Amino acid sequence: MDEHDHSIKILNRRNLQLTGILKADSSTEEKIILKTTMGDMVINGEELHICHLDLESGEAILGGKLDSLSYVSPSLRNKAKYQNVKKLTKIFK
């Protein structure tokens, strides 16, 4: 498998197998954010947890009830960061 390959396999909406994972940004029981070779990925659900994460091979296995999976474009992520900084600036003025 090429280092830029990225794949997703969902089993019974309870198990998610991924390749092409670069980093786990954050993880709660309701949301997991991962950096992948194809962009940032947001997984929403219930009782979410990371069962296995190997950044050397780029593989991850997630468990829990999967509600949605989406990719976040860099422009939207940067816009959200800008808006958060703008709000903090207003608070401290």
Backbone as ProteinMPNN parsed JSONL, in Angstrom:
{"seq_chain_A": "MDEHDHSIKILNRRNLQLTGILKADSSTEEKIILKTTMGDMVINGEELHICHLDLESGEAILGGKLDSLSYVSPSLRNKAKYQNVKKLTKIFK", "coords_chain_A": {"N_chain_A": [[0.841, -1.186, 0.0], [0.577, 2.189, -0.832], [2.12, 5.08, 0.7], [0.413, 7.242, 0.663], [-2.09, 6.247, 0.386], [-5.481, 5.879, 1.352], [-8.001, 4.446, 3.184], [-11.298, 3.291, 4.117], [-13.21, 1.244, 6.161], [-16.259, 0.152, 7.2], [-17.852, -1.674, 9.637], [-20.849, -3.029, 10.406], [-21.706, -0.602, 11.499], [-20.488, -0.205, 13.924], [-17.795, -0.573, 14.081], [-14.859, 0.76, 12.843], [-12.443, 0.705, 10.44], [-9.43, 2.083, 9.448], [-7.021, 3.376, 7.094], [-4.088, 5.28, 6.241], [-3.787, 7.184, 8.192], [-2.49, 9.966, 9.847], [-2.355, 11.366, 12.238], [-3.93, 11.609, 15.445], [-6.066, 14.043, 16.312], [-8.011, 14.855, 18.276], [-10.136, 13.341, 20.781], [-13.22, 12.284, 21.925], [-16.08, 10.812, 23.561], [-18.105, 11.431, 21.849], [-17.002, 12.55, 19.535], [-14.371, 12.163, 17.225], [-11.391, 13.368, 15.919], [-9.317, 13.118, 13.197], [-6.205, 13.357, 11.451], [-5.664, 12.739, 8.121], [-4.197, 11.262, 5.149], [-5.713, 12.332, 3.179], [-6.84, 14.617, 4.155], [-8.368, 16.388, 6.96], [-10.433, 14.502, 9.131], [-13.612, 14.062, 10.553], [-15.293, 12.208, 12.923], [-18.393, 11.407, 14.105], [-20.478, 10.29, 16.786], [-21.621, 7.883, 19.207], [-20.343, 6.768, 22.319], [-17.75, 6.522, 21.299], [-14.472, 5.301, 20.686], [-10.916, 4.828, 20.496], [-9.631, 1.947, 19.42], [-7.324, 0.864, 18.361], [-4.304, 2.319, 17.317], [-1.844, 2.991, 15.091], [0.592, 4.894, 14.15], [2.887, 4.654, 12.641], [2.347, 2.729, 10.666], [0.068, 3.886, 9.802], [-2.479, 3.045, 10.458], [-5.723, 2.604, 11.936], [-8.214, 1.606, 14.286], [-11.478, 2.076, 15.193], [-14.053, 2.114, 17.662], [-17.545, 1.97, 18.672], [-20.777, 3.622, 18.322], [-21.356, 4.661, 15.179], [-22.305, 7.704, 13.806], [-21.827, 9.719, 11.892], [-19.454, 10.604, 9.338], [-17.043, 12.741, 8.148], [-15.125, 14.885, 5.977], [-13.059, 17.664, 6.606], [-12.585, 20.652, 5.042], [-9.519, 22.417, 4.489], [-9.816, 25.223, 4.293], [-12.22, 25.777, 5.631], [-11.558, 24.918, 8.193], [-9.475, 26.714, 8.84], [-10.954, 29.079, 8.781], [-12.667, 28.701, 10.961], [-10.781, 28.69, 13.045], [-9.862, 31.327, 12.818], [-12.216, 32.742, 13.469], [-12.533, 31.963, 16.145], [-10.234, 33.113, 17.313], [-10.824, 35.783, 16.823], [-13.1, 36.106, 18.456], [-11.935, 35.717, 20.996], [-10.214, 37.898, 21.049], [-12.021, 40.025, 21.173], [-13.112, 39.569, 23.703], [-10.983, 40.126, 25.447], [-10.519, 42.821, 25.105]], "CA_chain_A": [[0.0, 0.0, 0.0], [1.308, 3.439, -0.936], [2.023, 5.886, 1.919], [-0.662, 8.223, 0.529], [-3.378, 5.557, 0.298], [-6.398, 6.106, 2.471], [-9.191, 3.614, 3.01], [-12.247, 3.231, 5.225], [-14.07, 0.065, 6.163], [-17.218, 0.23, 8.305], [-18.476, -2.962, 9.918], [-22.054, -2.985, 11.249], [-21.846, 0.724, 12.108], [-19.9, -0.236, 15.266], [-16.359, -0.75, 13.986], [-14.34, 1.529, 11.714], [-11.037, 0.42, 10.167], [-8.908, 3.153, 8.594], [-5.606, 3.476, 6.76], [-3.734, 6.632, 5.818], [-3.92, 8.067, 9.356], [-1.25, 10.656, 10.181], [-2.371, 11.873, 13.615], [-5.225, 11.753, 16.112], [-6.111, 15.407, 16.864], [-8.757, 14.854, 19.54], [-11.02, 12.193, 20.92], [-14.189, 12.228, 23.013], [-17.043, 9.753, 23.29], [-19.021, 11.887, 20.807], [-16.324, 13.037, 18.337], [-12.942, 11.885, 17.04], [-10.842, 14.116, 14.792], [-8.082, 12.514, 12.724], [-5.549, 13.878, 10.251], [-5.414, 11.646, 7.188], [-3.486, 11.667, 3.939], [-6.684, 12.996, 2.311], [-7.39, 15.765, 4.862], [-8.89, 16.17, 8.312], [-11.657, 13.706, 9.17], [-14.373, 14.155, 11.795], [-16.195, 11.079, 13.119], [-19.35, 11.688, 15.165], [-21.237, 9.123, 17.196], [-21.816, 7.669, 20.64], [-19.422, 5.798, 22.932], [-16.621, 6.343, 20.397], [-13.173, 5.09, 21.303], [-9.866, 4.348, 19.618], [-9.216, 0.599, 19.834], [-5.952, 0.636, 17.901], [-3.754, 3.418, 16.519], [-0.441, 2.79, 14.757], [0.925, 5.987, 13.229], [3.949, 4.221, 11.73], [1.707, 2.078, 9.518], [-1.065, 4.72, 9.403], [-3.714, 2.289, 10.644], [-6.509, 2.854, 13.147], [-9.49, 0.921, 14.444], [-12.325, 2.809, 16.12], [-15.268, 1.422, 18.064], [-18.648, 2.812, 19.115], [-21.864, 3.773, 17.352], [-21.007, 5.669, 14.191], [-23.422, 8.487, 13.266], [-21.418, 10.401, 10.658], [-18.035, 10.72, 9.042], [-16.894, 13.776, 7.132], [-13.817, 15.522, 5.818], [-13.124, 19.111, 6.804], [-11.665, 21.322, 4.121], [-8.599, 23.309, 5.204], [-10.314, 26.602, 4.337], [-13.216, 25.861, 6.699], [-10.861, 24.78, 9.474], [-8.789, 27.979, 9.09], [-11.987, 30.078, 9.058], [-13.117, 28.465, 12.339], [-9.706, 29.16, 13.927], [-9.882, 32.786, 12.754], [-13.375, 33.219, 14.211], [-12.253, 31.76, 17.566], [-9.271, 34.131, 17.71], [-11.554, 37.053, 16.798], [-13.939, 36.135, 19.655], [-11.063, 35.915, 22.155], [-9.716, 39.277, 21.004], [-13.114, 40.877, 21.664], [-13.274, 39.342, 25.149], [-9.875, 40.731, 26.193], [-10.382, 44.265, 24.83]], "C_chain_A": [[0.884, 1.246, 0.0], [1.109, 4.266, 0.331], [0.912, 6.93, 1.868], [-2.037, 7.583, 0.418], [-4.2, 5.795, 1.553], [-7.629, 5.26, 2.212], [-10.01, 3.588, 4.296], [-13.069, 1.967, 5.069], [-14.941, 0.137, 7.407], [-17.894, -1.133, 8.435], [-19.64, -2.771, 10.886], [-22.23, -1.688, 12.033], [-21.255, 0.808, 13.52], [-18.376, -0.296, 15.235], [-15.878, -0.064, 12.717], [-12.853, 1.237, 11.578], [-10.539, 1.422, 9.139], [-7.439, 2.948, 8.285], [-5.35, 4.893, 6.275], [-3.875, 7.636, 6.943], [-2.554, 8.652, 9.695], [-1.18, 11.035, 11.659], [-3.785, 11.84, 14.152], [-5.215, 13.123, 16.783], [-6.827, 15.463, 18.201], [-9.726, 13.685, 19.556], [-11.909, 12.364, 22.145], [-15.14, 11.082, 22.685], [-18.018, 10.129, 22.174], [-18.331, 12.271, 19.503], [-14.85, 12.647, 18.358], [-12.495, 12.641, 15.796], [-9.474, 13.535, 14.453], [-7.527, 13.294, 11.548], [-5.226, 12.672, 9.385], [-4.632, 12.174, 5.987], [-4.395, 12.399, 2.959], [-7.338, 14.2, 2.987], [-7.891, 15.392, 6.25], [-10.231, 15.463, 8.242], [-12.303, 13.851, 10.545], [-15.358, 12.991, 11.829], [-17.085, 11.423, 14.305], [-20.108, 10.414, 15.503], [-21.432, 9.085, 18.701], [-20.851, 6.589, 21.113], [-18.224, 5.502, 22.024], [-15.335, 6.156, 21.191], [-12.198, 4.56, 20.26], [-9.389, 3.011, 20.173], [-7.744, 0.356, 19.521], [-5.521, 1.836, 17.06], [-2.268, 3.166, 16.331], [-0.062, 3.825, 13.705], [2.048, 5.612, 12.27], [3.362, 3.573, 10.478], [0.51, 2.886, 9.015], [-2.409, 4.044, 9.575], [-4.396, 2.639, 11.957], [-7.765, 2.001, 13.102], [-10.259, 1.666, 15.524], [-13.55, 1.966, 16.44], [-16.306, 2.408, 18.544], [-19.712, 2.879, 18.039], [-21.549, 4.947, 16.437], [-22.263, 6.364, 13.666], [-23.057, 9.175, 11.959], [-19.898, 10.438, 10.563], [-17.916, 11.765, 7.949], [-15.469, 14.294, 7.106], [-14.017, 17.027, 5.959], [-12.113, 19.746, 5.869], [-10.767, 22.268, 4.917], [-9.119, 24.734, 5.31], [-11.362, 26.769, 5.437], [-12.566, 25.773, 8.072], [-10.148, 26.082, 9.823], [-9.789, 29.082, 9.427], [-12.477, 29.933, 10.498], [-12.064, 28.94, 13.332], [-9.708, 30.685, 13.982], [-11.039, 33.344, 13.582], [-13.166, 33.051, 15.713], [-11.27, 32.796, 18.09], [-9.96, 35.483, 17.787], [-12.43, 37.195, 18.048], [-13.085, 36.386, 20.899], [-10.527, 37.332, 22.217], [-10.781, 40.23, 21.536], [-13.279, 40.759, 23.177], [-12.22, 40.105, 25.936], [-9.65, 42.205, 25.892], [-10.987, 45.063, 25.949]], "O_chain_A": [[1.842, 1.325, 0.769], [0.062, 4.176, 0.971], [0.506, 7.451, 2.907], [-3.045, 8.288, 0.361], [-3.671, 5.895, 2.66], [-8.234, 5.345, 1.143], [-9.504, 3.823, 5.393], [-13.561, 1.659, 3.984], [-14.436, 0.18, 8.529], [-18.436, -1.669, 7.469], [-19.442, -2.396, 12.042], [-22.835, -1.682, 13.105], [-21.493, 1.783, 14.233], [-17.732, -0.088, 16.263], [-16.431, -0.285, 11.639], [-12.085, 1.495, 12.504], [-11.148, 1.594, 8.083], [-6.693, 2.414, 9.105], [-6.284, 5.621, 5.939], [-4.064, 8.825, 6.685], [-1.573, 7.918, 9.815], [-0.107, 11.033, 12.263], [-4.741, 12.024, 13.398], [-4.447, 13.348, 17.717], [-6.318, 16.05, 19.156], [-10.086, 13.122, 18.522], [-11.422, 12.562, 23.258], [-15.012, 10.452, 21.635], [-18.683, 9.259, 21.611], [-18.984, 12.32, 18.461], [-14.172, 12.783, 19.377], [-13.137, 12.566, 14.748], [-8.586, 13.466, 15.303], [-8.284, 13.831, 10.739], [-4.604, 11.71, 9.837], [-4.435, 13.38, 5.838], [-3.912, 13.019, 2.012], [-8.297, 14.754, 2.45], [-7.843, 14.231, 6.655], [-11.068, 15.782, 7.397], [-11.627, 13.773, 11.571], [-16.15, 12.8, 10.905], [-16.585, 11.7, 15.395], [-20.353, 9.57, 14.641], [-21.411, 10.114, 19.376], [-20.58, 5.623, 20.401], [-17.739, 4.372, 21.981], [-15.139, 6.777, 22.236], [-12.592, 3.931, 19.278], [-8.815, 2.95, 21.26], [-7.018, -0.267, 20.296], [-6.268, 2.31, 16.204], [-1.515, 3.131, 17.304], [-0.354, 3.659, 12.521], [2.153, 6.195, 11.19], [3.82, 3.833, 9.365], [-0.01, 2.614, 7.933], [-3.38, 4.418, 8.917], [-3.741, 2.932, 12.957], [-8.307, 1.712, 12.035], [-9.76, 1.865, 16.631], [-14.028, 1.2, 15.603], [-15.986, 3.569, 18.799], [-19.575, 2.274, 16.976], [-21.486, 6.093, 16.883], [-23.172, 5.714, 13.148], [-23.86, 9.218, 11.027], [-19.177, 10.321, 11.553], [-18.609, 11.688, 6.935], [-14.715, 14.162, 8.071], [-15.011, 17.586, 5.495], [-10.928, 19.416, 5.902], [-11.204, 22.854, 5.908], [-8.887, 25.395, 6.322], [-11.388, 27.801, 6.108], [-12.971, 26.469, 9.004], [-10.202, 26.522, 10.971], [-9.506, 29.932, 10.271], [-12.682, 30.935, 11.183], [-12.407, 29.531, 14.356], [-9.572, 31.271, 15.056], [-10.86, 34.315, 14.318], [-13.583, 33.914, 16.486], [-11.447, 33.309, 19.195], [-9.71, 36.252, 18.716], [-12.499, 38.274, 18.636], [-13.467, 37.177, 21.761], [-10.398, 37.908, 23.297], [-10.458, 41.156, 22.28], [-13.557, 41.75, 23.851], [-12.525, 40.673, 26.985], [-8.681, 42.787, 26.38], [-10.974, 46.293, 25.908]]}, "name": "protein", "num_of_chains": 1, "seq": "MDEHDHSIKILNRRNLQLTGILKADSSTEEKIILKTTMGDMVINGEELHICHLDLESGEAILGGKLDSLSYVSPSLRNKAKYQNVKKLTKIFK"}
